Amino acid sequence: MSQTIKVGVFGAGRGEPYIDLISREDPDVIRVVAVCDKRADRLENMKKYEGLPRFSDFESFLEYGKKAGMNAVFLANFFHQHTPYAIRAMENGMDVVSECTAASTLKECVELCRAVERTERKYILAENYPFMTPNLLMKKLIDQGTLGTPLYAEGEYNHSGTLAELRELTPFPNHWRAWMPRTYYVTHAMGPLMYMTGSEPRYVSARAAHSGLLEKIRDFRPNDDGMARLFCEMSNGMIASVTGCTAMASDYSRYRVAGDIASVEQGGYTGGKVRLFYTSHTKPADVPNEEEYLTPDLASFGPKAEQALNAGHGGGDFWIVQEMIEVLGGGGREPFFDVYRSVAMSAAAILGWRSCLNHGENFRIPDFRNEEERRAVESDDLTPFPDENGEGRTLPPSTRYGRY
Ligand SMILES: NC(=O)c1ccc[n+]([C@@H]2O[C@H](COP(=O)([O-])OP(=O)(O)OC[C@H]3O[C@@H](n4cnc5c(N)ncnc54)[C@H](O)[C@@H]3O)[C@@H](O)[C@H]2O)c1
């Protein structure tokens, strides 16, 4: 049975583009009913959404939401604090759409899975990069079996910035962007590869490299590694090599999946196209060239697909809203990034950091569908993130300043 999705947005920075996108949809299908942020400037900016109730405190937002029939919460609050709010929302009968990352400790990975099972609410990770238009074409080619057996995949996400941009993105000393080790923001590099190949990480080993440029600003950003790379054994047998969020002089993001018959790849250098490549001995007779640059045909991704052209992150944000409509609207579809795949990614990032601190030690990623495996890590709350008073951090933010 279909229901109107009444969304409360928590966090008005990243949350704002979603309020805009949702307002373009049929309000009987999905609409935003409240927004919450403790930052006065961001709340002030919300005035442009006339009549939208605004709150600065989560509990008042939740109380109002319960009365207003709010049945879903979009979490766009601090990166490392999604889990407790997700659980709070689900315990109040609301579905959850969470920005990345799903969880910032192994303990939270366990708590989140148990909460989804206990409350029977829907959970979607709003990982949008898999839905960038060229990535959708790569997935289509892989689903058609074009590559043969996927053997190897690469994902790279790069977000460097000027000093002024970095200062704006890091508004206070204990902000998550100042302390986040380079493996933690793994979803934009790994998520697309998981979605394209239907796989998830099973083992992780990682390394990080220190940046001389970032060292100069460690007074306000102590996480002065410039990149980390994680090597993962995936559930489909493929090896994936992915970055977290890097600060390299490189393309913004790039993806490649290589099989035993063909490979596909895309990045800034392919200009929005997908490079399909065969070797001379694997090229099928009916394929004209060993190498082709394919332009994604948006119309082939559904009747509304052209609207993705006006959405952020290569159209990815548009598809997250469509995912919300299809998954939360009562149609019965499960999201690809359900709680289990989402926490598997978070765990790869968390254990990847321990690996970096210990010269590439290999870690097995727990199977969070299995309660026995969950019990083994349910108290593991090691974290590189301090609380608002600068307390509670149990791991270093960069490899230069402490291994364990
Ligand atoms: N998928 C993407 O493409 C993408 C892009 C940008 C950000 N993000 C993610 O979105 C999230 C938010 O990103 P951002 O750049 O807006 O971060 P941010 O730190 O600038 O903003 C978080 C907002 O949440 C508010 N907030 C946090 N805790 C609160 C509380 N207890 N009560 C009220 N308000 C609270 C803060 O005041 C702040 O305005 C992060 O998880 C980030 O990783 C994803």
The ligand as an SDF file (V2000), in Angstrom:
LIG
                    3D

 44 48  0  0  0  0  0  0  0  0999 V2000
   26.8930   12.1640   -0.5650 N   0  0  0  0  0  0  0  0  0  0  0  0
   27.4740   13.3000   -0.8280 C   0  0  0  0  0  0  0  0  0  0  0  0
   27.7440   13.6370   -1.9690 O   0  0  0  0  0  0  0  0  0  0  0  0
   27.7830   14.2220    0.3160 C   0  0  0  0  0  0  0  0  0  0  0  0
   28.2190   15.5240    0.0910 C   0  0  0  0  0  0  0  0  0  0  0  0
   28.4780   16.3510    1.2020 C   0  0  0  0  0  0  0  0  0  0  0  0
   28.2860   15.8500    2.4850 C   0  0  0  0  0  0  0  0  0  0  0  0
   27.8640   14.5620    2.6530 N   0  0  0  0  0  0  0  0  0  0  0  0
   27.6320   14.0230    4.0070 C   0  0  0  0  0  0  0  0  0  0  0  0
   26.5410   14.7240    4.5930 O   0  0  0  0  0  0  0  0  0  0  0  0
   26.7580   14.9100    5.9860 C   0  0  0  0  0  0  0  0  0  0  0  0
   26.7220   16.3850    6.3190 C   0  0  0  0  0  0  0  0  0  0  0  0
   27.6910   17.0530    5.5490 O   0  0  0  0  0  0  0  0  0  0  0  0
   27.9160   18.6290    5.7050 P   0  0  0  0  0  0  0  0  0  0  0  0
   28.9420   18.9850    4.7250 O   0  0  0  0  0  0  0  0  0  0  0  0
   26.6120   19.3310    5.6700 O   0  0  0  0  0  0  0  0  0  0  0  0
   28.5340   18.6360    7.1710 O   0  0  0  0  0  0  0  0  0  0  0  0
   28.5680   19.7820    8.2540 P   0  0  0  0  0  0  0  0  0  0  0  0
   29.3630   19.2720    9.3920 O   0  0  0  0  0  0  0  0  0  0  0  0
   28.9530   21.0540    7.5950 O   0  0  0  0  0  0  0  0  0  0  0  0
   27.0380   19.9460    8.6550 O   0  0  0  0  0  0  0  0  0  0  0  0
   26.3570   19.1400    9.5650 C   0  0  0  0  0  0  0  0  0  0  0  0
   25.1850   19.9500   10.0850 C   0  0  0  0  0  0  0  0  0  0  0  0
   24.4810   19.1640   11.0580 O   0  0  0  0  0  0  0  0  0  0  0  0
   24.1300   20.0240   12.1390 C   0  0  0  0  0  0  0  0  0  0  0  0
   24.0350   19.2240   13.3670 N   0  0  0  0  0  0  0  0  0  0  0  0
   24.9140   18.2770   13.7830 C   0  0  0  0  0  0  0  0  0  0  0  0
   24.5260   17.7640   14.9720 N   0  0  0  0  0  0  0  0  0  0  0  0
   23.3820   18.4230   15.3270 C   0  0  0  0  0  0  0  0  0  0  0  0
   22.5210   18.3480   16.4370 C   0  0  0  0  0  0  0  0  0  0  0  0
   22.7370   17.4890   17.4560 N   0  0  0  0  0  0  0  0  0  0  0  0
   21.4360   19.1520   16.4680 N   0  0  0  0  0  0  0  0  0  0  0  0
   21.2050   20.0160   15.4490 C   0  0  0  0  0  0  0  0  0  0  0  0
   22.0060   20.1490   14.3620 N   0  0  0  0  0  0  0  0  0  0  0  0
   23.0750   19.3530   14.2960 C   0  0  0  0  0  0  0  0  0  0  0  0
   25.2710   21.0210   12.2400 C   0  0  0  0  0  0  0  0  0  0  0  0
   24.8910   22.2070   12.8960 O   0  0  0  0  0  0  0  0  0  0  0  0
   25.6290   21.2510   10.7760 C   0  0  0  0  0  0  0  0  0  0  0  0
   24.9730   22.3510   10.1990 O   0  0  0  0  0  0  0  0  0  0  0  0
   28.0920   14.2440    6.2900 C   0  0  0  0  0  0  0  0  0  0  0  0
   27.8720   12.9540    6.7440 O   0  0  0  0  0  0  0  0  0  0  0  0
   28.7940   14.1960    4.9410 C   0  0  0  0  0  0  0  0  0  0  0  0
   29.6450   13.0900    4.8560 O   0  0  0  0  0  0  0  0  0  0  0  0
   27.6100   13.7590    1.6010 C   0  0  0  0  0  0  0  0  0  0  0  0
  1  2  1  0
  2  3  2  0
  2  4  1  0
  4  5  1  0
  4 44  2  0
  5  6  2  0
  6  7  1  0
  7  8  2  0
  8  9  1  0
  8 44  1  0
  9 10  1  0
  9 42  1  0
 10 11  1  0
 11 12  1  0
 11 40  1  0
 12 13  1  0
 13 14  1  0
 14 15  2  0
 14 16  1  0
 14 17  1  0
 17 18  1  0
 18 19  2  0
 18 20  1  0
 18 21  1  0
 21 22  1  0
 22 23  1  0
 23 24  1  0
 23 38  1  0
 24 25  1  0
 25 26  1  0
 25 36  1  0
 26 27  1  0
 26 35  1  0
 27 28  2  0
 28 29  1  0
 29 30  1  0
 29 35  2  0
 30 31  1  0
 30 32  2  0
 32 33  1  0
 33 34  2  0
 34 35  1  0
 36 37  1  0
 36 38  1  0
 38 39  1  0
 40 41  1  0
 40 42  1  0
 42 43  1  0
M  CHG  2   8   1  16  -1
M  END
$$$$
